[in-house]
Amino acid sequence: MTDNSKIQNEQEDSTIDSSQDNLEEKVINPSVLETIPVAPEGFKSGFVAIVGRPNVGKSTLMNKLVGQKIAITSPVAQTTRNRLRGILTTPEAQLIFVDTPGIHKPHHQLGKVLVKNAQIAIELVDVVLLVVDSTVEAGGGDRFIVDLLSHTKTPVILGVNKSDIQPRQSRGESIDASYAQLANAQGWEVVKFSALTGNNLDLLQQKLIECLEPGPYYYPPDFLTDQPERFIMGELIREQILLLTREEVPHSVAITIDLVEEQPKITRIFATINVERDSQKGILIGKKGTMLKQIGTAARQQLQKLVAGQVYLELFVKVKPKWRQSRLRLLELGYRVEK
């Protein structure tokens, strides 16, 4: 199927209703209450915030835990923007994972929103999973997060990711010691695992469950995320932009899903790629539209997996100057902006 990608250079405002629900709002839609069973005796449940520096594998971990791709991943740091929930239900427990943006010192309004979202998640959950990278020693960014977590009464587990990558023995010992020092100072348990291969995730899952109190099902057992399908669609498109353009258009892109038409044999999706500058629009279009076509083709393949059927994708490009610096623009594009 051929992608039909169109280009628009529009700078007028539009109201977009795709904001996130509050973390404390346990169920996104009252109608799902009708499908939630009564939890058996001894059943545990709770919310787990996955926090850490940018690009340590938090989204990959959540996707692996819930068994489906609900959070996008890319080599570009700060890929995750909103608090995204993944839901894992076992016979003994239900864990609601909150994938937070990487915590770092913010440099613009969007960065402040991302870090604030992560801080809010930490205060509202039942367990915090701090994910670090086993291929590098603990640095200032890790210590900043540890200091932030030291002020919370929420249980914390230090998860050392990328255990499938083995550094030189001497360097590996130094890396292990740096994280052991951080964990011991706070009295945190350490679990090594690989989000990529799934190694030791069963142990990690069990340790998280041990931190939870008895509780009800918050979501039906077959739910994997609380996000509407349109949100996932937009994220899958944004993922391909990050993968194909890398540092050329890093965080200046926001996706809005304008229309979804579900037909018997095909799903028609119309989406807008919002950027800040004309030069970014040019990069996304590419020579004779080649880049936009690549983005459309790659995104369509992912969308077809999501809807389990054929997809017709039509992309538009709009310029919204300095949208990352504007609180109003951020709200329009679906970001939850705390006062």
SULPE-V344601 format. One line per field, one symbol per residue. psi: psi as a letter, one per 20 degrees, with the letter a starting at -180 (. if undefined). A space follows every 10 residues. Layout:
psi=???
This chain:
psi=pppnprpqmp jqqqppnkqq qqhinhphph hihhjorpqr pipqqrpopo rrrqkjkggg ggghgijqoi pqqripqkgp hroppqpopr hiropopooq qpproqirgg hggghggghg hhiirhqpoo proiiqqpah gghggghghi iqipqppooo rkiioorqgg hghggghhhh ggghhikqqp pqrohgijpj hhgggghghh iqqprrphqq hipiqiqqhh ghghhhghgh gghhicihmf jjppppohpo oorhiqpppp qpoprhqhhh ghghgrpkjh ghgggggghh ghhhhgilaq poppqqpqpn pkhiipgggg ghjjqooq.
